[in-house]
């Protein structure tokens, strides 16, 4: 009988499948008890803190091994892939050349050079890892939270994407003519205004359908 698990910060389905002995995240996501959750969250990567996931029982595994023979068992499904896309460095690369990077997640690490804009880094990731670190040019460090993005159509998920794309701004620095008189503007609205202005959308400061589509398209999910 499935058991209920309340999603906490850092939880993701790959890690939960490993924790409960299910091998692969799809065994959790595709279980009939999670049909309502699948309708509400378009992707297993977009769970929110507080969501309730039904964890099915791990099926028993039986393997026949001839007496007197040595057998080796390999557990599969314990790794995923961490994908990090780095953008906004096109002019820097053009003038100064490739940007050295190091991406670390748990025991896995990768070093290389960023040579183009929207550069994609892929690193094998054990499903129990919840954080990663990206270092550029040996000095600029970015801490990455795995499993904490959230859906784009909710405040937390939208703000996380805006921040990752560089659209967090100080409201005092935002052009006054984008405000209504001297009315105060909150940071989330300021970030949306900056994004809408940059992408040629109506600068409403609201996460309307057109802005949501543009944000998902630019972020990639």
Beta strands, then each sheet from edge to edge (+ up, - down):
strand 1: 3-6
strand 2: 52-55
strand 3: 79-86
strand 4: 99-105
strand 5: 108-114
strand 6: 119-126
strand 7: 131-136
strand 8: 140-145
sheet 1: 1+ 2-
sheet 2: 3+ 6-
sheet 3: 5+ 4- 7+ 8-
end
